[in-house]
C-alpha cells in the first residue's frame, strides 16, 4: 500500500476491478506493496453466454500504480453527487472491510469472500494476527454508517 493510502480506498479500487471482471468469490493476499487476487468469475449460461465471452478470472496482481489508476478511474465515475451508492456492491463491501481494518489500526494480510461470508486476516496494532469472519450484510450495514458519517462532514 502506498504511504497515506488507507485500506478502504485501496480495497474499493480493487473491488471495482473485480466487479468489472464479474468476480464473485476470491482470495486477496497482500504481498509487499502489491495485492494478489485469485478468483472465480460469475458463471454465465444460456443465451447470455452466447453474447458475452466469459473468461475465467484466475489470478491478478495489483501494483500500487495500477491501484492508483483504478482509483482515478473510479473517482471519475463517482462525479454524480446526488447518486446514492449501492452498498451491496463488491467495491462498497471491500471499502467497508478496509475501513474496518483501518478502525482497528491493522494491516491487511488476507481477505477471502465466499458466498455471503468475508474472512479478514490482519495484523492488529499489537503486531498479532487477528482473524475476523463477517457477513456481507455486516459490511453493507457498516458501509451505510460510514457513508452517513462522510455526508455529515463539512466540505
PEURQUI-V575334 format. One record per residue. RES is the residue in one letter. PHI is phi in radians with two decimals (* if undefined). PSI is psi in radians with two decimals (NA if undefined). Layout:
BEGIN
RES_PHI_PSI ; RES_PHI_PSI
END
This chain:
BEGIN
X_*_2.44 ; X_-1.25_2.60 ; X_-1.03_2.42 ; X_1.48_-0.10 ; X_-1.68_2.33 ; X_-1.62_2.83 ; X_-1.07_-0.63 ; X_-1.10_-0.73 ; X_-1.18_-0.79 ; X_-1.10_-0.83 ; X_-1.23_-0.55 ; X_-1.11_-0.77 ; X_-1.07_-0.78 ; X_-1.11_-0.70 ; X_-1.03_-0.67 ; X_-1.13_-0.68 ; X_-1.18_-0.68 ; X_-1.20_-0.63 ; X_-1.07_-0.78 ; X_-1.08_-0.57 ; X_-1.54_0.04 ; X_1.03_0.69 ; X_-1.37_2.32 ; X_-2.00_-0.41 ; X_-2.44_2.45 ; X_-2.85_2.92 ; X_-2.22_2.24 ; X_-2.09_2.17 ; X_-2.14_2.47 ; X_-1.53_2.29 ; X_-2.29_1.54 ; X_1.18_-2.10 ; X_-1.66_0.02 ; X_-2.02_2.89 ; X_-2.11_2.35 ; X_-1.97_2.19 ; X_-2.08_2.25 ; X_-2.00_2.20 ; X_-2.53_2.99 ; X_-2.11_2.26 ; X_-1.41_2.77 ; X_-1.04_2.39 ; X_-1.46_2.20 ; X_-2.01_2.32 ; X_-2.36_3.03 ; X_1.29_-2.61 ; X_-1.10_-0.63 ; X_-1.04_-0.63 ; X_-1.14_-0.53 ; X_-1.19_-0.58 ; X_-1.57_-0.27 ; X_-2.10_2.40 ; X_-1.53_1.96 ; X_-1.64_2.12 ; X_-2.00_2.42 ; X_-1.12_2.56 ; X_-1.30_-0.82 ; X_1.19_-2.12 ; X_-2.21_2.49 ; X_-2.45_2.37 ; X_-1.76_2.35 ; X_-1.99_1.99 ; X_-1.53_2.94 ; X_-1.02_-0.67 ; X_-1.17_-0.73 ; X_-1.14_-0.69 ; X_-1.14_-0.70 ; X_-1.07_-0.72 ; X_-1.16_-0.72 ; X_-1.09_-0.71 ; X_-1.09_-0.75 ; X_-1.08_-0.82 ; X_-1.13_-0.70 ; X_-1.13_-0.68 ; X_-1.09_-0.69 ; X_-1.11_-0.59 ; X_-1.34_-0.34 ; X_-1.70_0.41 ; X_-1.30_-0.10 ; X_-1.54_1.71 ; X_-1.18_-0.43 ; X_-1.52_-0.05 ; X_-1.53_2.21 ; X_-1.42_2.29 ; X_-1.18_2.71 ; X_-1.58_1.87 ; X_-1.31_-0.07 ; X_-1.69_-0.12 ; X_-1.18_2.66 ; X_-1.02_-0.70 ; X_-1.10_-0.66 ; X_-1.21_-0.69 ; X_-1.13_-0.74 ; X_-1.23_-0.60 ; X_-1.08_-0.75 ; X_-1.14_-0.71 ; X_-1.08_-0.72 ; X_-1.12_-0.71 ; X_-1.12_-0.66 ; X_-1.06_-0.78 ; X_-1.10_-0.79 ; X_-1.08_-0.72 ; X_-1.11_-0.51 ; X_-1.60_0.10 ; X_1.12_0.55 ; X_-1.77_3.06 ; X_-2.19_2.15 ; X_-1.06_2.36 ; X_-1.92_-0.85 ; X_-2.74_2.61 ; X_-2.47_2.28 ; X_-2.20_2.40 ; X_-2.16_2.20 ; X_-2.42_2.20 ; X_0.90_-2.08 ; X_-1.79_0.29 ; X_-2.10_2.50 ; X_-2.24_2.19 ; X_-1.86_2.21 ; X_-2.07_2.13 ; X_-1.98_2.11 ; X_-2.46_2.80 ; X_-1.54_2.11 ; X_-1.36_3.10 ; X_-1.17_-0.27 ; X_-1.54_-0.06 ; X_1.59_0.11 ; X_-1.70_2.56 ; X_-1.20_2.43 ; X_-2.29_2.25 ; X_-1.92_2.22 ; X_-2.22_2.33 ; X_-1.93_2.15 ; X_-2.23_2.69 ; X_-1.57_2.80 ; X_-1.12_-0.50 ; X_-1.13_-0.77 ; X_-1.01_-0.83 ; X_-1.17_-0.64 ; X_-1.11_-0.77 ; X_-1.10_-0.70 ; X_-1.11_-0.71 ; X_-1.05_-0.70 ; X_-1.11_-0.82 ; X_-1.07_-0.73 ; X_-1.16_-0.67 ; X_-1.07_-0.82 ; X_-1.06_-0.69 ; X_-1.13_-0.73 ; X_-1.14_-0.61 ; X_-1.22_-0.43 ; X_-1.40_-0.35 ; X_-1.20_2.37 ; X_-1.21_2.47 ; X_-1.40_NA
END
